[in-house]
Amino acid sequence: MDCVTITALDFEQCYRAVSTRDSRFDGQFFTAVRTTGIYCRPSCPAITPKRANVSFLPTAAAAQHAGYRACRRCLPDAAPGSPLWNTRADLAARAMRLIGDGVIERGGVPALAATLGYSQRQLTRVLTTELGAGPLALARAHRAHTARLLIQTTAMPMSDIAFAAGFASIRQFNDTVREVFAVSPTTMRTEAQRARKDPAQPSPSANGTLSLRLPFREPLDRAWLEWFLSAHVVPGMESWEDRVYTRNLRTPHGHATARIGFRGDHVRAELALHDMRDLAPTVARLRHLLDLDADPVGIDEVLGATPLGAPADAFDTEDARRLATDTLPDIGSAPASDGPAARNGRGRLLFTPGIRVPGCLDGPELLLRTMIGQQISVSAAATHTARLVAALGEPVDGPVPRLFPTPAVIAERGAEVLTGPARRVRSIIGAAAALAAGDLPLHAGRTAAELRRDLLALDGVGPWTADYVTMRLLADPDILLDTDLVVRQGADLLGIDLSDTARWAPWRSYLSMHLWKTALSRRAAAPKRPARSASKTD
């Protein structure tokens, strides 16, 4: 069932989702109940409202703008984000990605409009038409969500929370919390403290640190994400230990350290923030890194994913350590029986359900790390990048000591550290210089076509690098990495013709991940040898 479009919602299909409390649609639309003045997520456990009393809205901001307040039982603002902002590339979707990253809090509507290349008037008109709320109302909904997180999970004074969440005044903060959640900030904190008598609830954190639950739609192929994170760890700025991924990242007002691990129905994220104003964009970037807003049921239906073998989270600690080695151990995708192209009775491919396409935390870092890793092994890429981080990365306090160097520093001093073919070193320095000068903007508000064009204009960047960076930076769901050596190997194993993949649109990025995983799994069963980078020579 695909009931959601941005401009129109199919009433019957949405009402059916609400009647069955289908959690798959949490975050994809919101149910506004006229008789109570409350809006809910589709899976809200409350009694299903009568048809005549409900309407369906595409965003929480639209519900708030219409005068509805958030349900205190299902917490609709805490639902997984809508996959629409990744699957669509129109102005409204690109604006939502930037609003989630806090562009309006940092520069107001003028900054958002300038980043997208539209006038403020035109942007406001499009967002109001498409999403039921203008940019200020959309940003206000994000501020309310951030405020709720800080109120419920920290011991910060309310005045500090108000400004950390992006409100211009304490009065605006108080009024918004009351309007959206129907309680005062103090009452909200008291209720959260009462709920923490349940040991499953997190305790308040000290100022500057947070422990959060990041929800997602099931199923989730945890093994794939664990392999991806652990296999690409760069010592000095990242670590992988006891199935917990830790890394530093730059944020709009400084830096943060994130520790993430997979639990049964959520991702546990522990954040140490240099500036609490960076909470919302940091959470948004972590969700983007792990592709937590995807609709796996819809994707798997198109790709033909079918549960196979052991559950994705069945690896023990030793398996998790082995995932980070160059031997690329079995990560559970390739069927062990029925030949290399196992299929079900209808001829559909048997893929592991719930695979995700990893995103990124920082666009410039993604591009430069990808270029460093061209034509060398996974471990060699990590070694070269770690050397660069140790020499040029900014030192910070915490479990990992450095940040990835800025493009400006790499452009100025990278030649002193980088080794390898002279042309590749010049290409990396040139890309860093373009990033530092602002000639190559890398942000989630760009279109795929424009970004790919600009990447291909760089010396040393070919189709594979351009497609790979575009796929991960924009969460583009339909990029087939058909020039990738490992993807081609996976396609050969499963008997897939990469020149005929239209039936899997618009999810060919996920097809690429399945093929990648299949080839790596099969390679692990062969005699051990150093793993090569997944990239094709550009």
DRENDRENBA-402561 format. One record per residue (C-alpha): x, y, z. Coordinates in Angstrom, 1 decimal, decimal comma. Layout:
BEGIN
NODE:u:v:w
NODE:X:Y:Z
...
//
This chain:
BEGIN
NODE:u:v:w
NODE:0,0:0,0:0,0
NODE:1,4:3,4:-1,0
NODE:-1,1:5,9:0,4
NODE:1,2:8,9:0,6
NODE:1,8:11,7:-1,9
NODE:2,9:15,1:-0,8
NODE:0,0:17,1:-2,3
NODE:-2,8:14,6:-1,7
NODE:-3,5:11,7:0,6
NODE:-5,8:8,8:-0,3
NODE:-8,4:8,9:2,5
NODE:-9,5:5,3:2,2
NODE:-6,0:3,8:2,2
NODE:-4,8:6,1:5,0
NODE:-7,9:5,3:7,1
NODE:-7,3:1,6:6,5
NODE:-3,7:2,0:7,8
NODE:-5,1:3,8:10,9
NODE:-7,8:1,1:11,5
NODE:-5,1:-1,6:11,5
NODE:-2,6:0,5:13,4
NODE:0,0:-0,1:10,8
NODE:3,3:1,2:12,2
NODE:4,8:1,1:8,7
NODE:3,1:4,5:8,1
NODE:4,2:6,3:11,2
NODE:5,8:9,5:10,1
NODE:4,5:9,2:6,5
NODE:1,2:11,0:7,4
NODE:-0,6:12,2:10,5
NODE:-4,2:11,7:11,6
NODE:-5,9:14,9:12,8
NODE:-9,1:14,3:14,9
NODE:-11,5:17,2:14,8
NODE:-13,5:16,2:17,9
NODE:-10,5:16,1:20,2
NODE:-8,2:18,6:18,5
NODE:-5,4:16,0:18,6
NODE:-3,1:14,6:15,9
NODE:-1,6:11,1:16,1
NODE:0,6:8,7:14,3
NODE:-1,3:5,9:12,3
NODE:-0,3:3,2:14,9
NODE:-1,7:5,1:17,9
NODE:-3,3:2,6:20,3
NODE:-6,3:4,9:21,0
NODE:-9,7:3,9:19,7
NODE:-9,9:4,5:16,0
NODE:-11,8:7,7:15,3
NODE:-14,9:7,8:13,1
NODE:-14,3:8,6:9,5
NODE:-16,3:11,8:9,7
NODE:-14,0:13,2:12,4
NODE:-10,6:12,7:10,8
NODE:-8,4:14,2:8,1
NODE:-4,9:13,2:7,0
NODE:-2,0:15,6:6,8
NODE:1,5:15,1:5,3
NODE:3,5:16,7:8,1
NODE:3,3:17,4:11,8
NODE:3,8:21,0:11,0
NODE:0,6:21,0:8,9
NODE:-1,3:19,6:11,9
NODE:0,2:22,1:14,3
NODE:-0,5:25,0:11,8
NODE:-4,1:23,9:11,6
NODE:-4,4:24,1:15,4
NODE:-4,0:20,5:16,4
NODE:-1,9:19,4:19,4
NODE:0,3:16,3:19,6
NODE:-1,1:13,1:21,1
NODE:0,6:12,5:24,5
NODE:0,0:8,8:24,1
NODE:1,7:8,0:20,8
NODE:4,0:11,0:20,5
NODE:3,7:11,5:16,8
NODE:6,7:13,8:16,6
NODE:8,9:10,8:17,7
NODE:7,9:8,6:14,8
NODE:10,4:7,7:12,1
NODE:10,8:10,4:9,5
NODE:9,0:10,2:6,2
NODE:10,8:8,3:3,4
NODE:9,3:10,8:1,0
NODE:12,1:13,3:1,6
NODE:14,5:10,8:0,2
NODE:12,5:9,3:-2,6
NODE:11,4:12,6:-4,0
NODE:13,7:15,2:-5,4
NODE:11,3:18,1:-5,8
NODE:11,7:21,5:-4,1
NODE:9,5:20,5:-1,1
NODE:11,5:17,4:-0,4
NODE:14,9:19,1:-0,7
NODE:13,7:21,9:1,6
NODE:12,6:19,4:4,2
NODE:16,0:17,8:4,3
NODE:17,6:21,1:4,8
NODE:15,1:22,2:7,5
NODE:15,8:19,0:9,3
NODE:19,5:19,9:9,2
NODE:18,7:23,2:11,0
NODE:19,3:25,7:8,1
NODE:16,4:27,9:9,2
NODE:17,6:28,0:12,9
NODE:21,1:29,1:11,7
NODE:20,2:31,5:8,9
NODE:16,4:31,9:8,7
NODE:14,2:31,5:5,7
NODE:16,5:33,7:3,5
NODE:19,3:31,1:4,0
NODE:17,1:28,2:3,1
NODE:15,8:30,0:0,0
NODE:19,3:31,0:-1,1
NODE:20,6:27,5:-0,6
NODE:17,8:26,1:-2,8
NODE:18,1:28,9:-5,4
NODE:14,5:30,2:-5,0
NODE:13,0:33,4:-3,7
NODE:11,5:33,4:-0,2
NODE:8,0:34,0:-1,6
NODE:8,2:31,2:-4,1
NODE:9,6:28,8:-1,6
NODE:6,9:29,7:1,0
NODE:4,2:29,2:-1,7
NODE:5,4:25,8:-2,8
NODE:5,9:24,5:0,8
NODE:2,4:25,7:1,9
NODE:0,8:24,1:-1,1
NODE:2,7:20,8:-0,9
NODE:3,1:20,3:2,8
NODE:0,3:22,3:4,4
NODE:2,7:24,7:6,2
NODE:5,4:27,3:5,3
NODE:9,0:27,1:6,1
NODE:8,7:28,9:9,5
NODE:5,9:26,5:10,6
NODE:8,0:23,5:9,5
NODE:11,0:24,8:11,4
NODE:8,8:25,4:14,4
NODE:7,7:21,8:14,4
NODE:11,4:20,7:14,4
NODE:12,1:23,1:17,3
NODE:9,2:21,6:19,3
NODE:10,5:18,1:18,8
NODE:14,0:19,1:19,9
NODE:12,6:20,8:22,9
NODE:10,7:17,7:23,9
NODE:13,9:15,6:23,6
NODE:15,9:18,0:25,8
NODE:13,1:18,4:28,4
NODE:12,6:14,6:28,8
NODE:16,2:13,4:28,5
NODE:18,4:16,0:30,2
NODE:18,5:18,0:33,4
NODE:19,2:21,2:31,6
NODE:17,5:24,4:32,8
NODE:14,5:25,3:30,8
NODE:16,0:28,6:29,7
NODE:19,0:26,8:28,3
NODE:16,7:24,3:26,5
NODE:14,8:27,2:24,9
NODE:17,8:28,6:23,2
NODE:19,4:25,2:22,4
NODE:16,2:24,2:20,6
NODE:16,4:27,3:18,5
NODE:13,7:29,5:20,1
NODE:14,2:33,2:20,1
NODE:12,8:33,7:23,6
NODE:11,7:31,7:26,6
NODE:8,2:33,0:26,1
NODE:8,1:31,6:22,6
NODE:9,5:28,3:23,9
NODE:6,8:28,0:26,6
NODE:4,0:29,0:24,3
NODE:5,1:26,5:21,6
NODE:5,4:23,6:24,0
NODE:2,0:24,3:25,5
NODE:0,4:24,6:22,0
NODE:2,0:21,5:20,5
NODE:1,9:19,2:23,5
NODE:-0,9:20,6:25,6
NODE:1,3:20,7:28,8
NODE:3,9:23,1:30,2
NODE:7,6:22,3:29,9
NODE:7,7:21,6:33,6
NODE:4,8:19,2:33,5
NODE:6,4:17,4:30,6
NODE:9,6:16,9:32,6
NODE:7,7:15,7:35,6
NODE:5,8:13,1:33,6
NODE:9,0:11,9:32,0
NODE:10,6:11,5:35,4
NODE:7,6:9,5:36,5
NODE:7,9:7,3:33,4
NODE:11,5:6,6:34,1
NODE:10,5:4,3:37,0
NODE:10,3:1,9:34,1
NODE:14,0:0,6:33,8
NODE:13,7:0,7:30,0
NODE:13,4:4,5:30,1
NODE:16,7:6,4:29,9
NODE:17,8:8,5:32,8
NODE:18,5:12,2:32,5
NODE:22,0:12,9:31,1
NODE:24,5:15,5:32,2
NODE:24,7:18,8:30,3
NODE:26,2:18,2:26,9
NODE:25,4:14,5:26,7
NODE:22,3:12,7:25,7
NODE:21,1:9,1:25,4
NODE:18,4:8,7:22,7
NODE:16,3:6,0:21,0
NODE:16,3:6,4:17,2
NODE:13,2:4,5:15,9
NODE:13,0:2,8:12,5
NODE:10,6:0,8:10,5
NODE:11,1:-3,0:10,6
NODE:12,6:-5,0:9,2
NODE:16,2:-3,8:9,6
NODE:19,2:-5,8:8,3
NODE:21,5:-5,0:11,2
NODE:24,3:-7,2:10,0
NODE:24,7:-5,2:6,8
NODE:24,9:-1,9:8,6
NODE:27,3:-3,3:11,2
NODE:29,6:-4,7:8,5
NODE:29,5:-1,4:6,6
NODE:30,3:0,7:9,7
NODE:33,0:-1,6:11,1
NODE:34,8:-2,4:7,8
NODE:35,3:1,3:7,0
NODE:36,4:2,5:10,4
NODE:39,3:5,0:10,3
NODE:41,4:4,8:13,5
NODE:41,7:8,2:15,3
NODE:38,3:9,5:14,4
NODE:36,2:6,3:14,6
NODE:36,1:3,0:16,5
NODE:34,2:-0,3:16,5
NODE:34,2:-2,2:19,8
NODE:31,6:-4,6:21,2
NODE:29,3:-3,9:18,3
NODE:29,2:-0,2:19,1
NODE:30,3:2,4:16,6
NODE:31,9:5,6:17,9
NODE:33,0:8,6:15,9
NODE:33,5:12,3:16,0
NODE:31,7:14,6:13,5
NODE:31,7:18,3:12,7
NODE:28,4:20,1:13,6
NODE:27,2:23,6:12,6
NODE:28,4:25,1:16,0
NODE:31,4:22,9:16,7
NODE:31,6:19,1:17,0
NODE:30,0:16,0:18,6
NODE:30,9:12,5:19,5
NODE:28,3:9,8:18,7
NODE:28,1:6,2:20,0
NODE:25,5:4,1:18,3
NODE:24,5:0,5:18,7
NODE:21,6:-1,6:17,4
NODE:18,8:-2,8:19,8
NODE:15,7:-4,8:19,2
NODE:13,4:-2,1:17,9
NODE:15,6:1,0:17,9
NODE:19,1:2,4:17,6
NODE:20,6:3,6:20,9
NODE:22,6:6,8:20,3
NODE:24,7:8,5:23,0
NODE:25,7:12,0:22,0
NODE:28,3:14,3:23,5
NODE:27,6:17,7:22,0
NODE:30,0:20,7:22,1
NODE:26,9:22,9:21,6
NODE:23,4:21,7:22,4
NODE:22,0:23,7:19,5
NODE:23,4:20,9:17,3
NODE:21,2:18,3:18,7
NODE:18,6:18,3:15,9
NODE:21,0:18,3:13,0
NODE:23,2:15,7:14,7
NODE:20,2:13,3:15,1
NODE:19,1:14,0:11,5
NODE:22,6:13,1:10,2
NODE:22,7:9,9:12,2
NODE:19,3:8,9:10,9
NODE:20,6:9,7:7,4
NODE:23,8:7,7:8,0
NODE:21,8:4,6:8,9
NODE:18,9:5,2:6,4
NODE:16,5:4,9:9,3
NODE:13,6:6,6:7,6
NODE:13,4:4,1:4,7
NODE:10,2:2,1:4,0
NODE:11,7:-1,4:4,0
NODE:8,4:-3,2:3,4
NODE:7,7:-1,2:0,2
NODE:11,3:-1,6:-1,0
NODE:11,4:-5,3:-0,3
NODE:8,1:-5,9:-2,1
NODE:9,6:-4,5:-5,3
NODE:13,0:-6,2:-4,9
NODE:11,5:-9,5:-3,8
NODE:13,2:-9,8:-0,5
NODE:12,3:-13,0:1,4
NODE:13,5:-14,0:4,9
NODE:16,4:-16,4:4,7
NODE:18,5:-18,3:7,3
NODE:19,4:-16,8:10,7
NODE:18,1:-13,4:11,8
NODE:20,2:-10,5:10,8
NODE:21,2:-9,7:14,4
NODE:22,3:-13,3:15,3
NODE:26,0:-12,5:15,2
NODE:28,0:-12,7:18,5
NODE:30,7:-10,3:19,6
NODE:33,4:-12,3:17,9
NODE:31,5:-12,2:14,6
NODE:31,2:-8,4:15,0
NODE:35,0:-8,1:15,4
NODE:35,5:-10,2:12,3
NODE:33,2:-8,0:10,3
NODE:35,8:-5,3:10,4
NODE:38,6:-7,4:8,9
NODE:39,7:-7,6:5,3
NODE:38,5:-11,2:5,0
NODE:34,9:-9,9:4,6
NODE:33,2:-12,7:6,5
NODE:29,7:-14,0:5,7
NODE:27,2:-11,4:6,4
NODE:24,2:-13,6:5,7
NODE:22,9:-12,7:2,3
NODE:23,8:-15,3:-0,3
NODE:21,6:-18,4:0,0
NODE:23,6:-21,5:0,7
NODE:21,3:-23,8:-1,3
NODE:19,5:-23,9:-4,7
NODE:22,5:-22,6:-6,6
NODE:24,0:-19,1:-7,0
NODE:20,7:-17,6:-8,1
NODE:18,2:-18,9:-5,6
NODE:14,6:-18,0:-6,3
NODE:11,2:-18,7:-4,9
NODE:8,5:-20,5:-6,8
NODE:7,5:-17,4:-8,7
NODE:11,0:-16,7:-9,9
NODE:11,5:-13,7:-7,6
NODE:14,9:-13,1:-6,1
NODE:15,5:-14,2:-2,5
NODE:17,2:-11,2:-0,8
NODE:17,6:-10,6:2,9
NODE:14,8:-8,2:3,9
NODE:15,4:-4,8:5,4
NODE:18,7:-3,8:3,8
NODE:19,6:-0,1:4,0
NODE:21,7:2,2:1,9
NODE:24,2:3,9:4,3
NODE:24,2:7,7:4,0
NODE:26,9:10,0:5,4
NODE:27,5:12,5:8,2
NODE:29,5:15,0:6,2
NODE:29,5:15,6:2,5
NODE:33,1:16,9:2,0
NODE:34,4:14,0:4,2
NODE:32,5:11,5:2,1
NODE:33,9:12,8:-1,2
NODE:37,5:13,0:0,0
NODE:37,5:9,6:1,7
NODE:36,0:8,0:-1,4
NODE:38,7:9,5:-3,5
NODE:41,4:8,3:-1,1
NODE:40,0:4,8:-1,4
NODE:39,9:4,6:-5,1
NODE:41,8:1,5:-6,5
NODE:43,1:0,3:-3,2
NODE:41,9:-2,2:-0,6
NODE:39,6:-1,4:2,2
NODE:42,3:-1,7:4,8
NODE:44,7:0,4:2,8
NODE:42,1:3,1:2,4
NODE:41,7:3,2:6,2
NODE:45,4:3,3:6,7
NODE:45,9:6,3:4,3
NODE:42,9:8,1:5,8
NODE:44,1:7,5:9,4
NODE:47,5:8,9:8,5
NODE:45,8:12,1:7,2
NODE:43,6:12,4:10,3
NODE:46,5:11,9:12,6
NODE:48,5:14,6:10,8
NODE:45,9:17,2:10,0
NODE:42,8:16,4:12,0
NODE:41,7:18,7:14,8
NODE:42,2:17,2:18,3
NODE:39,1:16,9:20,5
NODE:38,4:15,4:23,9
NODE:36,6:12,1:24,0
NODE:37,0:8,3:23,3
NODE:38,4:9,0:19,8
NODE:40,9:11,9:19,6
NODE:40,4:13,7:16,3
NODE:38,0:15,1:13,7
NODE:38,4:14,6:10,0
NODE:40,5:17,5:8,6
NODE:38,7:20,3:7,0
NODE:38,9:20,7:3,2
NODE:40,8:24,0:3,7
NODE:43,5:22,2:5,7
NODE:43,7:19,3:3,2
NODE:44,0:21,8:0,3
NODE:46,9:23,6:2,1
NODE:48,8:20,7:3,6
NODE:47,5:17,5:2,2
NODE:50,4:17,1:-0,2
NODE:52,7:16,7:2,8
NODE:50,8:13,7:4,1
NODE:49,0:11,9:1,2
NODE:50,9:9,2:-0,7
NODE:50,2:7,2:-3,8
NODE:50,0:8,0:-7,5
NODE:50,8:11,7:-8,0
NODE:47,6:12,3:-10,1
NODE:45,4:10,9:-7,4
NODE:47,0:13,1:-4,8
NODE:46,6:16,2:-7,1
NODE:42,9:15,2:-7,6
NODE:42,3:15,0:-3,9
NODE:44,0:18,3:-3,2
NODE:42,0:19,9:-6,1
NODE:38,7:18,6:-4,8
NODE:39,5:19,9:-1,3
NODE:40,4:23,3:-2,7
NODE:37,0:23,4:-4,6
NODE:35,2:22,5:-1,4
NODE:37,1:25,0:0,7
NODE:36,4:27,8:-1,8
NODE:32,7:27,0:-2,0
NODE:32,8:26,1:-5,6
NODE:31,4:22,6:-4,9
NODE:28,5:22,7:-2,5
NODE:27,8:19,3:-1,0
NODE:24,5:19,3:0,9
NODE:21,2:17,4:0,9
NODE:19,3:20,2:-0,8
NODE:20,9:19,6:-4,2
NODE:19,4:17,7:-7,1
NODE:21,1:14,4:-8,1
NODE:21,6:15,6:-11,7
NODE:23,3:18,8:-10,7
NODE:25,5:17,2:-8,0
NODE:26,6:14,4:-10,4
NODE:27,5:17,0:-13,1
NODE:29,6:19,0:-10,7
NODE:31,4:15,9:-9,3
NODE:32,2:14,7:-12,8
NODE:33,7:18,1:-13,6
NODE:36,4:17,4:-11,0
NODE:39,7:15,9:-12,1
NODE:40,0:12,3:-10,9
NODE:36,3:11,8:-10,4
NODE:34,6:9,3:-12,7
NODE:31,1:7,8:-13,0
NODE:31,5:5,4:-10,1
NODE:32,7:8,0:-7,6
NODE:30,1:10,5:-8,7
NODE:27,3:7,9:-8,4
NODE:28,5:6,6:-5,1
NODE:28,8:10,0:-3,5
NODE:25,4:11,2:-4,9
NODE:23,7:8,0:-3,7
NODE:25,0:8,4:-0,1
NODE:24,9:12,2:0,2
NODE:21,3:12,6:-1,1
NODE:20,0:9,2:0,0
NODE:19,0:8,8:-3,7
NODE:17,1:5,4:-3,8
NODE:17,5:4,7:-7,5
NODE:21,2:4,7:-8,4
NODE:22,5:1,5:-9,8
NODE:26,2:1,1:-9,3
NODE:26,5:-1,0:-12,5
NODE:30,2:-0,2:-13,0
NODE:31,1:-1,4:-9,6
NODE:33,2:-4,6:-9,7
NODE:31,7:-6,2:-6,6
NODE:28,1:-5,3:-7,7
NODE:28,8:-7,0:-11,0
NODE:30,1:-10,1:-9,2
NODE:26,9:-10,2:-7,2
NODE:24,8:-9,8:-10,3
NODE:26,7:-12,7:-11,9
NODE:26,1:-14,9:-8,9
NODE:22,3:-14,2:-9,0
NODE:22,0:-14,2:-12,8
NODE:20,9:-10,6:-13,0
NODE:21,4:-8,6:-16,2
NODE:22,5:-5,1:-15,1
NODE:21,4:-3,6:-18,4
NODE:17,8:-4,6:-17,7
NODE:16,9:-3,4:-14,2
NODE:13,9:-1,1:-14,8
NODE:11,5:-3,4:-13,0
NODE:13,4:-2,6:-9,7
NODE:13,0:1,2:-10,1
NODE:12,9:3,4:-8,0
NODE:14,9:1,2:-5,6
NODE:18,1:0,3:-7,5
NODE:20,4:1,8:-4,8
NODE:19,0:-0,9:-2,6
NODE:19,5:-3,5:-5,3
NODE:23,1:-2,4:-5,5
NODE:23,5:-3,0:-1,8
NODE:22,0:-6,5:-2,1
NODE:24,3:-7,4:-4,9
NODE:27,3:-5,9:-3,0
NODE:26,4:-8,0:0,0
NODE:25,9:-11,2:-2,0
NODE:29,3:-10,9:-3,6
NODE:31,1:-10,2:-0,3
NODE:29,3:-13,1:1,4
NODE:30,3:-15,5:-1,4
NODE:33,8:-14,2:-1,4
NODE:34,1:-14,9:2,3
NODE:33,5:-18,6:1,6
NODE:36,4:-18,7:-0,7
NODE:40,1:-18,9:0,5
NODE:41,0:-15,8:2,4
NODE:42,7:-13,0:0,5
NODE:42,9:-9,2:0,9
NODE:39,7:-7,5:0,0
NODE:39,7:-4,9:-2,7
NODE:37,8:-1,6:-2,6
NODE:34,3:-1,9:-3,9
NODE:34,9:0,9:-6,4
NODE:35,6:0,6:-10,1
NODE:38,6:2,4:-11,5
NODE:37,4:5,9:-12,4
//
